[in-house]
Amino acid sequence: MELSDARDIKADPGTVWAAILDPEVLKACIPGCQELTGSVDEGFEATVVQKVGPVKATFRGSVSLSDIVPGESATLSGEGKGGAAGFAKGSARVRLSPVEGGTRLSYDVEAHVGGKLAQLGSRLIDGFARKLADDFFARFQSVVEGDDGAEAPPEVAEVKKGWFKRLVSR
């Protein structure tokens, strides 16, 4: 499954770039993320709970960043195993470019699944993967822009409260 999209974020490219590299922001933005540990240099270990159609699974896996061009682009790659449910792996190539009023974040996502998940059918899997990517980038945009959005999930609202303040005080 492959998809491409872009979002205009009301923040300068430096702020958006810092958020992409911040583990707290990533944890809050990954739907179903229970735990995320590690660093940009060494990669992250993650635990994510997802329900795809009738299959609910806890995925344990890794997320790494590669092809990093500071302030401009990076590739986020992840792979997780969900026991009997199967596995999921994918990557997102993220590019930043300045636009009037902020930054355009463009992304190309590629995802693959196997095991029970693959048996659900490509239409269901493609729809789920598209929703997962949309949810991640919508949450990311909300955190970076600092919207008070009452509809934001609690984990996103918590990160938004002090994320930018911590960033500028470093």
Helices and strands as residue ranges (DSSP letters): E 2-9, H 13-20, H 23-29, E 33-39, E 43-52, E 55-69, E 73-81, G 83-85, E 87-99, E 102-114, G 115-120, H 122-145, H 154-168
